[in-house]
């Protein structure tokens, strides 16, 4: 780990940023949602069973109504987790990813609603994923199977069953969370009262798959990836470099040319003169984001979840995308952003046009690209509040 390496951290990065048994639990609750039962995966294989039951990490806010009618399920994106609201602290390396939206008197009002958020299957913050121990007590690593968005939703439905929740007042999700929200409404339409979809589409496009492929390859080509079995590596000896490259690629697609130009331009990091050792400010920003993610996330989970997004296609086995969307009568709110180049507005236009219960698309203007669904709180807050009725 030479000092000249770009993005060099100030302290060694652990082999994985995954939550592991023995770490602070924080606000999570851990549940074996399927008991000893196996989950049969869409593309083959199984997970779970008595010796390594599927665990889900979830958090809740607010009080459950006596009749169970006030549940709002909030679904996270690629590198999110169950910590949708709350402060940074033991067990949580970052504050809630939608903290400004969830709480008393906020658009997702915990005085009215019982809000539920869970880490996704294949994730790394308490829910079963590649960093979890298999039946032999060793992390799955390279042995973790391919999972799809539908497999992830099957586990989220099992969580609802475990908690005794028959019907949801609403399901809300952006990006990968929007994919799961859409699939949940298609897989269990009688259980979803309302649907709010942000910055997502009905099926992964070739460009989105290509971008995921480049990021996955960056991870797999890191010599310290070790084929996915790196969990015993010493700090600094895990695949943080490959994960960092993947994050840099992703971060470029999450934002916009205009924002990078206005925010960084051609400025030199630290404001110094240009010389052979100079780093541009935008490079420093990407390096910071890479190291920050590597400290709280897992390289295998990044691969597994990226591949699940590649397989997203609501039309698979349902007669095609448009037929599947037309079958959905759930009242639906769709939000898109004009600068989103990863999931451009044309994809939200398809959702709003063909979902039978959808209102007209809410197309918002933002310079922040795809990340606007996480950052444009003032713009999306009243829309979500109105959608929740």
C-alpha positions as CSV (number, residue, x, y, z in Angstrom):
1,X,0.0,0.0,0.0
2,X,2.2,2.8,-1.3
3,X,1.6,6.4,-0.4
4,X,1.5,7.3,-4.1
5,X,-1.6,5.1,-4.8
6,X,-4.7,7.2,-5.8
7,X,-7.4,7.2,-3.2
8,X,-5.0,5.9,-0.5
9,X,-6.9,5.7,2.8
10,X,-5.5,7.2,6.0
11,X,-6.0,3.9,7.8
12,X,-6.2,0.4,6.4
13,X,-9.6,-0.6,5.1
14,X,-11.1,-3.8,6.5
15,X,-11.5,-6.7,4.1
16,X,-15.2,-6.1,4.1
17,X,-17.4,-3.3,5.4
18,X,-20.1,-5.8,6.1
19,X,-21.9,-6.0,9.4
20,X,-20.9,-9.2,11.2
21,X,-22.2,-11.0,14.3
22,X,-20.4,-9.4,17.3
23,X,-20.6,-5.9,15.7
24,X,-22.9,-3.4,17.4
25,X,-26.5,-4.1,16.4
26,X,-27.6,-0.5,16.4
27,X,-31.3,0.0,15.6
28,X,-31.5,-3.3,13.7
29,X,-33.7,-6.2,14.6
30,X,-32.5,-9.5,13.1
31,X,-35.1,-12.2,12.2
32,X,-35.0,-15.6,10.7
33,X,-38.0,-14.9,8.5
34,X,-38.3,-18.4,6.9
35,X,-37.4,-20.4,9.9
36,X,-35.9,-23.6,8.8
37,X,-37.5,-23.5,5.3
38,X,-35.5,-23.2,2.1
39,X,-35.9,-20.4,-0.4
40,X,-36.0,-21.7,-3.9
41,X,-34.3,-19.2,-6.1
42,X,-35.7,-18.0,-9.5
43,X,-32.6,-19.0,-11.5
44,X,-31.9,-22.2,-9.6
45,X,-30.4,-23.2,-6.2
46,X,-31.6,-22.6,-2.7
47,X,-30.8,-20.5,0.3
48,X,-31.7,-21.0,4.0
49,X,-32.5,-24.1,5.9
50,X,-32.1,-25.1,9.5
51,X,-28.4,-24.9,9.6
52,X,-28.1,-21.4,7.9
53,X,-31.6,-19.8,8.1
54,X,-32.2,-16.7,6.0
55,X,-31.8,-13.6,8.3
56,X,-33.3,-10.2,7.6
57,X,-32.1,-7.0,9.3
58,X,-34.9,-4.5,9.6
59,X,-35.8,-1.3,11.4
60,X,-39.1,0.4,12.2
61,X,-40.4,3.8,13.2
62,X,-43.8,4.8,14.5
63,X,-46.5,2.7,16.0
64,X,-48.4,-0.1,14.3
65,X,-52.1,0.5,14.2
66,X,-54.4,-2.0,15.9
67,X,-55.8,-3.0,12.6
68,X,-52.4,-3.0,10.9
69,X,-53.5,-0.5,8.2
70,X,-50.7,2.1,8.5
71,X,-47.6,0.2,7.4
72,X,-45.3,2.0,4.9
73,X,-42.5,-0.2,3.5
74,X,-39.5,1.8,2.3
75,X,-37.0,0.0,0.1
76,X,-33.4,1.0,-0.3
77,X,-31.2,1.3,-3.4
78,X,-27.9,-0.5,-4.2
79,X,-25.7,0.6,-1.4
80,X,-28.4,1.4,1.2
81,X,-29.6,-0.7,4.1
82,X,-32.3,-0.8,6.7
83,X,-31.1,2.5,8.3
84,X,-33.5,4.7,6.3
85,X,-33.7,7.1,9.2
86,X,-31.7,7.8,12.3
87,X,-28.3,9.1,13.3
88,X,-24.8,7.8,12.6
89,X,-23.7,5.7,15.6
90,X,-22.7,2.3,16.9
91,X,-23.8,-0.2,14.2
92,X,-24.5,2.5,11.7
93,X,-21.6,4.1,9.9
94,X,-23.8,6.6,8.1
95,X,-27.0,8.5,9.0
96,X,-30.3,7.4,7.6
97,X,-30.3,7.6,3.8
98,X,-33.8,9.2,3.8
99,X,-33.5,10.9,7.2
100,X,-35.2,14.1,6.1
101,X,-38.3,12.3,4.8
102,X,-39.0,10.0,7.7
103,X,-40.1,11.2,11.1
104,X,-42.8,13.0,13.1
105,X,-44.6,15.5,10.9
106,X,-42.4,14.7,7.9
107,X,-43.7,13.5,4.5
108,X,-43.5,9.9,5.7
109,X,-45.1,10.9,9.0
110,X,-44.3,8.5,11.9
111,X,-47.1,10.1,13.9
112,X,-49.4,8.4,11.3
113,X,-47.5,5.6,9.8
114,X,-45.6,2.5,10.9
115,X,-42.5,2.7,8.7
116,X,-40.5,-0.5,7.9
117,X,-37.2,-0.8,6.1
118,X,-35.1,-3.9,5.7
119,X,-31.7,-4.7,4.3
120,X,-32.1,-6.6,1.0
121,X,-31.2,-10.3,0.3
122,X,-27.6,-10.3,-0.9
123,X,-26.8,-7.2,1.0
124,X,-24.2,-6.8,3.7
125,X,-25.8,-5.0,6.7
126,X,-27.4,-7.9,8.6
127,X,-29.5,-9.6,6.0
128,X,-28.2,-12.9,4.5
129,X,-25.6,-12.2,1.8
130,X,-22.2,-13.2,0.6
131,X,-20.5,-12.1,3.8
132,X,-22.9,-14.1,6.0
133,X,-21.8,-17.5,7.4
134,X,-23.0,-20.5,5.5
135,X,-23.9,-23.8,7.3
136,X,-20.2,-24.6,7.7
137,X,-19.6,-21.4,9.7
138,X,-17.5,-19.8,6.9
139,X,-18.8,-16.8,4.9
140,X,-20.5,-17.8,1.6
141,X,-18.1,-15.7,-0.5
142,X,-17.9,-17.3,-3.9
143,X,-20.5,-19.8,-3.0
144,X,-23.3,-17.3,-2.7
145,X,-25.9,-18.0,-5.5
146,X,-27.3,-15.6,-8.1
147,X,-30.4,-13.9,-6.8
148,X,-32.9,-11.8,-8.7
149,X,-35.1,-8.9,-7.7
150,X,-38.0,-11.4,-7.4
151,X,-36.0,-13.5,-4.9
152,X,-35.3,-10.4,-2.9
153,X,-39.0,-9.5,-2.9
154,X,-39.9,-13.1,-1.8
155,X,-37.8,-12.6,1.3
156,X,-39.4,-9.2,1.9
157,X,-42.8,-10.8,1.7
158,X,-41.6,-13.4,4.1
159,X,-40.6,-10.6,6.5
160,X,-44.2,-9.2,6.3
161,X,-45.5,-12.7,7.1
162,X,-43.1,-13.0,10.0
163,X,-44.3,-9.6,11.4
164,X,-48.0,-10.5,10.8
165,X,-48.5,-7.7,8.3
166,X,-51.1,-8.7,5.8
167,X,-51.4,-5.5,3.8
168,X,-49.2,-2.4,3.2
169,X,-50.6,1.1,3.1
170,X,-47.8,1.9,0.7
171,X,-44.5,0.7,-0.7
172,X,-41.9,3.3,-1.7
173,X,-38.6,2.8,-3.5
174,X,-36.1,4.5,-5.6
175,X,-33.6,3.0,-8.1
176,X,-33.1,-0.6,-7.1
177,X,-35.7,0.0,-4.3
178,X,-38.1,1.0,-7.0
179,X,-37.5,-2.2,-8.9
180,X,-38.4,-4.2,-5.8
181,X,-41.4,-2.0,-5.0
182,X,-42.7,-2.6,-8.6
183,X,-42.1,-6.3,-8.4
184,X,-43.7,-6.6,-5.0
185,X,-46.9,-5.0,-6.3
186,X,-46.9,-7.4,-9.2
187,X,-46.1,-10.5,-7.1
188,X,-48.6,-9.7,-4.3
189,X,-51.0,-7.0,-5.6
190,X,-53.6,-7.6,-2.9
191,X,-51.0,-6.7,-0.3
192,X,-50.1,-3.2,-1.6
193,X,-52.4,-0.3,-1.1
194,X,-50.3,2.4,-2.9
195,X,-47.1,2.4,-4.8
196,X,-44.4,5.2,-5.1
197,X,-41.7,4.7,-7.6
198,X,-38.7,7.0,-8.0
199,X,-35.9,7.0,-10.7
200,X,-36.4,3.4,-11.9
201,X,-37.7,1.6,-14.9
202,X,-39.6,-1.6,-15.8
203,X,-36.5,-3.6,-17.0
204,X,-32.8,-3.1,-17.1
205,X,-31.6,-1.7,-20.4
206,X,-28.5,-2.8,-22.3
207,X,-26.6,0.4,-21.2
208,X,-27.4,-0.2,-17.6
209,X,-26.2,-3.8,-17.9
210,X,-23.1,-2.6,-19.6
211,X,-22.3,-0.2,-16.8
212,X,-22.9,-2.9,-14.1
213,X,-20.6,-5.2,-16.1
214,X,-17.8,-2.7,-16.0
215,X,-18.2,-2.2,-12.3
216,X,-18.3,-6.0,-11.6
217,X,-15.2,-6.6,-13.7
218,X,-13.4,-3.9,-11.8
219,X,-14.0,-5.8,-8.6
220,X,-13.3,-9.2,-10.0
221,X,-10.0,-8.1,-11.5
222,X,-8.6,-6.8,-8.2
223,X,-6.0,-9.5,-7.2
224,X,-7.1,-9.2,-3.6
225,X,-10.7,-10.2,-4.6
226,X,-9.5,-13.9,-4.5
227,X,-12.4,-15.1,-6.5
228,X,-14.8,-13.8,-3.8
229,X,-13.2,-15.5,-0.8
230,X,-11.3,-12.7,0.9
231,X,-13.0,-12.4,4.3
232,X,-10.0,-13.6,6.2
233,X,-7.7,-11.0,4.7
234,X,-6.0,-8.5,6.9
235,X,-7.0,-4.9,6.9
236,X,-5.9,-3.3,3.7
237,X,-5.6,-6.6,1.9
238,X,-9.2,-6.9,0.7
239,X,-10.5,-5.9,-2.6
240,X,-11.1,-2.2,-1.7
241,X,-9.3,-1.0,-4.8
242,X,-11.6,-2.8,-7.2
243,X,-14.7,-1.8,-5.2
244,X,-13.4,1.7,-5.3
245,X,-13.1,1.7,-9.1
246,X,-16.6,0.3,-9.3
247,X,-17.8,3.1,-7.0
248,X,-16.1,5.8,-9.1
249,X,-17.8,4.5,-12.3
250,X,-21.1,4.4,-10.5
251,X,-20.7,7.9,-9.0
252,X,-20.0,9.4,-12.5
253,X,-23.4,7.9,-13.7
254,X,-25.2,9.1,-10.6
255,X,-24.4,12.7,-11.2
256,X,-24.3,15.0,-14.3
257,X,-21.8,16.7,-16.5
258,X,-23.3,20.1,-15.6
259,X,-22.9,19.4,-11.8
260,X,-19.3,18.3,-12.2
261,X,-18.5,21.3,-14.3
262,X,-20.1,23.8,-11.9
263,X,-18.9,22.1,-8.7
264,X,-15.3,21.2,-9.7
265,X,-14.5,22.6,-13.1
266,X,-10.8,22.2,-13.7
267,X,-9.8,23.1,-10.1
268,X,-6.7,21.5,-8.6
269,X,-7.2,19.6,-5.3
270,X,-6.1,21.9,-2.5
271,X,-6.0,24.9,-4.8
272,X,-2.4,24.6,-5.7
273,X,-0.7,25.2,-9.1
274,X,-0.6,22.6,-11.8
275,X,2.4,20.3,-11.6
276,X,3.2,16.6,-12.4
277,X,1.8,15.5,-9.0
278,X,-1.4,17.5,-9.2
279,X,-4.8,15.9,-8.7
280,X,-7.9,17.6,-10.1
281,X,-10.6,18.3,-7.5
282,X,-13.1,16.0,-9.3
283,X,-10.6,13.1,-9.0
284,X,-10.3,13.8,-5.3
285,X,-14.0,13.7,-5.0
286,X,-14.3,10.3,-6.7
287,X,-11.4,8.9,-4.5
288,X,-13.2,10.1,-1.4
289,X,-16.4,8.4,-2.4
290,X,-14.5,5.2,-3.2
291,X,-12.8,4.9,0.2
292,X,-16.0,6.0,2.0
293,X,-18.0,3.1,0.4
294,X,-15.3,0.5,1.0
295,X,-15.4,1.2,4.7
296,X,-19.1,0.4,4.9
297,X,-19.9,-2.0,2.1
298,X,-18.9,-5.4,0.8
299,X,-17.4,-6.1,-2.7
300,X,-19.3,-9.3,-3.1
301,X,-22.6,-7.7,-2.2
302,X,-21.9,-5.0,-4.8
303,X,-21.5,-7.7,-7.4
304,X,-24.5,-9.7,-6.3
305,X,-26.8,-6.7,-6.2
306,X,-25.6,-5.3,-9.4
307,X,-26.3,-8.6,-11.1
308,X,-29.8,-8.7,-9.6
309,X,-30.5,-5.3,-11.2
310,X,-29.2,-6.6,-14.5
311,X,-31.9,-9.3,-14.3
312,X,-34.7,-6.9,-13.5
313,X,-37.5,-7.3,-16.0
314,X,-41.1,-7.2,-15.0
315,X,-42.1,-8.7,-18.3
316,X,-40.3,-12.0,-17.8
317,X,-42.8,-14.8,-17.7
318,X,-45.7,-12.2,-17.8
319,X,-46.1,-11.7,-21.5
320,X,-43.7,-8.7,-21.8
321,X,-43.2,-5.4,-20.0
322,X,-46.3,-3.6,-21.3
323,X,-48.6,-6.5,-20.5
324,X,-47.2,-6.8,-17.0
325,X,-47.6,-3.1,-16.3
326,X,-51.1,-3.0,-17.7
327,X,-52.1,-5.7,-15.2
328,X,-51.2,-3.5,-12.3
329,X,-54.1,-1.5,-10.9
330,X,-52.5,-0.3,-7.7
331,X,-52.7,3.5,-7.3
332,X,-49.2,4.6,-8.3
333,X,-47.1,7.7,-8.1
334,X,-44.1,7.8,-10.4
335,X,-41.3,10.4,-9.9
336,X,-38.5,11.1,-12.4
337,X,-35.7,13.7,-12.8
338,X,-34.9,15.4,-16.1
339,X,-31.1,15.1,-15.6
340,X,-31.1,11.4,-14.7
341,X,-28.8,9.7,-17.3
342,X,-28.7,6.3,-15.6
343,X,-32.5,5.8,-15.4
344,X,-33.7,8.6,-17.8
345,X,-37.3,10.0,-17.7
346,X,-38.4,7.9,-20.7
347,X,-38.4,4.9,-18.4
348,X,-40.6,6.6,-15.8
349,X,-42.9,7.7,-18.7
350,X,-43.5,4.1,-19.6
351,X,-44.4,3.3,-16.0
352,X,-46.8,6.2,-15.7
353,X,-48.4,5.5,-19.1
354,X,-49.0,1.8,-18.7
355,X,-49.6,1.1,-15.0
356,X,-53.4,1.2,-14.9
357,X,-53.5,2.9,-11.5
358,X,-50.8,5.5,-12.2
359,X,-51.3,9.2,-12.1
360,X,-49.4,11.4,-14.6
361,X,-45.6,11.4,-14.3
362,X,-44.1,13.8,-11.8
363,X,-41.0,15.0,-13.8
364,X,-38.8,17.2,-11.6
365,X,-35.9,19.4,-12.7
366,X,-32.6,18.9,-10.9
367,X,-28.9,19.2,-11.7
368,X,-28.2,16.2,-9.5
369,X,-28.9,13.4,-11.9
370,X,-29.9,10.0,-10.6
371,X,-28.9,10.9,-7.0
372,X,-31.7,13.4,-7.0
373,X,-34.1,10.8,-5.6
374,X,-31.9,10.9,-2.4
375,X,-31.0,14.5,-2.4
376,X,-33.9,16.6,-3.8
377,X,-35.9,16.3,-0.5
378,X,-37.8,19.6,-0.8
379,X,-39.0,18.6,-4.3
380,X,-40.1,15.0,-3.6
381,X,-41.4,15.5,-0.1
382,X,-44.8,17.0,-1.0
383,X,-45.3,14.5,-3.8
384,X,-44.7,11.6,-1.4
385,X,-46.9,13.1,1.3
386,X,-49.8,13.5,-1.2
387,X,-49.2,9.9,-2.5
388,X,-49.6,8.5,1.0
389,X,-52.9,10.2,1.3
